[in-house]
Amino acid sequence: MTSTATPATADTRPPAPDPAPAPPRRGGTSRLHRTEKRWALLFVAAPVLGYLLFILYPTGFALYASLTRWNGLGPMQFIGLDNYVALLGDERFRQTLFNTFFYMIGIPIGLAISLALAVMMNRKIFGRAAFRAIYYVPVISSIAAIAILWQWAYNGDFGLVNQFLAIFGIEGPNWLADPAWAKPAIIMMAVWKGLGYSMLLYLAAIQSVPRSLYEAAELDGAGGWQKFRSITLPMVQPVTFFLIVTQVIGGAMIFIEIQIMTPTGGPEYSTASVVYHIWLQAFRYQQMGYATAMSVVLGLLILVITLIQFRLNRRNAGFVVD
């Protein structure tokens, strides 16, 4: 008999599954992850709590206080929109609002002078380091001290400004006592004080412009004015935008100069700003709710102006003067 062997067949069974991963140990890595998570939450909580305590809560409180009759100490009495309705008929508020925006005339004047000074300070002139320091001294000086200094300089009888004008045969006015000259006097002081800061930022922007751009323009036959108009101005545009935004916000909150130089708001209330009027209503007349309503309106105006500036800057981004 012949016996036939059964041929060997391949093993077609599926491979055994990998063993399940061992559960993480309670110590070691998991503890490290928990520690990192706690520290991450701690670092995140700091700015969040700061925002809630110093921005969101004061804003909400101010919005509610503007709807009340409140003297700042006693209980609040809810009166709805009466404070805002009263603002529409407040002639002093409209006057101080006009004064505040009038002060902002000094912003383009100061920026133009600062840019011209930065261009000059960028040249190799004798003593330029000393000039830069001298121009920056008013920036780091106390605004109260500067206001007192200029108050004496504007004195109509023996002030330095009128003495300087007398050299040229000009009889100067009694600056801070004349409604026509009080606001221009404060504008000149504010421009003088801010020159150093704006000049320093413009100087840094000019020095960061690649020298190759100016060399290429010179090869094309461009003159000094053409290089300034086509290269310098567009390259310093971000600095100009930053200065305009910050100075508009700062100009809307002008207060110390007015309180020191014209303690009563100037002749015929001609120098009083919105912030000065708010301070007067809140702390002298104890109309805190009404003053808060004015603050809300001022904040909204600043917000709208800032948004318009951002919109214009975005539209002009990348624009190069031919």
PyMOL commands that set and color helices and strands:
alter all, ss='L'
color gray80, all
select helices_A, chain A and resi 29-65+82-88+91-103+106-121+128-140+143-153+160-167+175-177+182-207+211-219+224-235+237-252+256-261+267-269+274-284+288-315
alter helices_A, ss='H'
color red, helices_A
select strands_A, chain A and resi 68-69+77-78
alter strands_A, ss='S'
color yellow, strands_A
deselect
rebuild
show_as cartoon
